Amino acid sequence: MSSLKIYKELDLTSSSCAGPIGELSSVVDELRDGEAVKVILGDEATKKDITLWSKKRGLKIVQESQEGNKYVLLIAK
């Protein structure tokens, strides 16, 4: 994981429903090998949705953490 470069950081704490997936989808399409996107989410339900969506797209959640009431995912191709 240390060789991954953070391509972009998305703070989606104020987004809900399909909003986070739409925003993340366009960024993920731009990822190259060795790059990841850091996603900050505001609730557990959205984290679960993003995790499931990532698996369906064949993406890897290389890091997952909780910082206070925020959830942080590091997603790579």
C-alpha positions as CSV (number, residue, x, y, z in Angstrom):
1,M,0.0,0.0,0.0
2,S,2.9,2.4,0.6
3,S,3.6,2.5,-3.1
4,L,0.1,3.9,-3.8
5,K,-0.2,7.5,-4.8
6,I,-3.3,9.4,-3.6
7,Y,-4.7,10.7,-6.9
8,K,-7.5,12.7,-5.3
9,E,-9.3,13.1,-2.0
10,L,-13.1,13.3,-2.0
11,D,-14.9,14.7,1.0
12,L,-18.4,13.3,0.6
13,T,-19.6,13.8,4.2
14,S,-22.4,16.1,3.1
15,S,-23.5,13.8,0.2
16,S,-26.2,11.1,0.5
17,C,-28.1,8.7,-1.7
18,A,-26.5,8.2,-5.1
19,G,-24.5,11.4,-4.9
20,P,-21.3,9.8,-3.5
21,I,-21.3,7.0,-6.0
22,G,-21.7,9.4,-8.9
23,E,-18.9,11.6,-7.7
24,L,-16.6,8.7,-7.0
25,S,-17.4,6.9,-10.3
26,S,-16.0,9.8,-12.4
27,V,-12.8,9.9,-10.3
28,V,-12.3,6.2,-10.3
29,D,-12.5,6.2,-14.1
30,E,-9.4,8.5,-14.1
31,L,-7.3,6.3,-11.8
32,R,-4.2,4.6,-13.2
33,D,-2.3,1.7,-11.8
34,G,-0.6,2.6,-8.5
35,E,-3.1,5.4,-7.8
36,A,-5.9,5.5,-5.2
37,V,-8.7,7.8,-4.2
38,K,-9.2,8.7,-0.6
39,V,-12.9,9.0,0.2
40,I,-14.3,10.6,3.4
41,L,-17.9,9.7,4.2
42,G,-20.3,10.9,6.9
43,D,-22.3,7.8,7.7
44,E,-22.0,4.1,7.9
45,A,-24.8,3.4,5.4
46,T,-22.9,5.3,2.7
47,K,-19.7,3.5,3.6
48,K,-21.5,0.2,3.1
49,D,-22.9,1.3,-0.3
50,I,-19.5,2.5,-1.5
51,T,-17.8,-0.7,-0.3
52,L,-20.4,-2.9,-2.2
53,W,-20.2,-0.7,-5.3
54,S,-16.4,-0.9,-5.2
55,K,-16.4,-4.7,-5.1
56,K,-18.9,-4.9,-7.9
57,R,-16.6,-2.7,-10.0
58,G,-13.6,-4.8,-9.2
59,L,-11.9,-2.1,-7.1
60,K,-9.9,-2.7,-4.0
61,I,-10.5,-1.1,-0.6
62,V,-6.9,-1.0,0.5
63,Q,-7.5,0.9,3.7
64,E,-10.5,1.6,5.9
65,S,-10.7,3.6,9.1
66,Q,-13.0,5.7,11.2
67,E,-12.0,9.1,12.4
68,G,-14.6,10.4,14.9
69,N,-18.0,10.3,13.1
70,K,-16.3,10.1,9.6
71,Y,-15.4,7.0,7.6
72,V,-12.3,7.0,5.5
73,L,-11.7,4.6,2.6
74,L,-8.7,4.3,0.3
75,I,-9.9,2.8,-3.0
76,A,-7.6,1.5,-5.8
77,K,-8.0,-0.3,-9.1
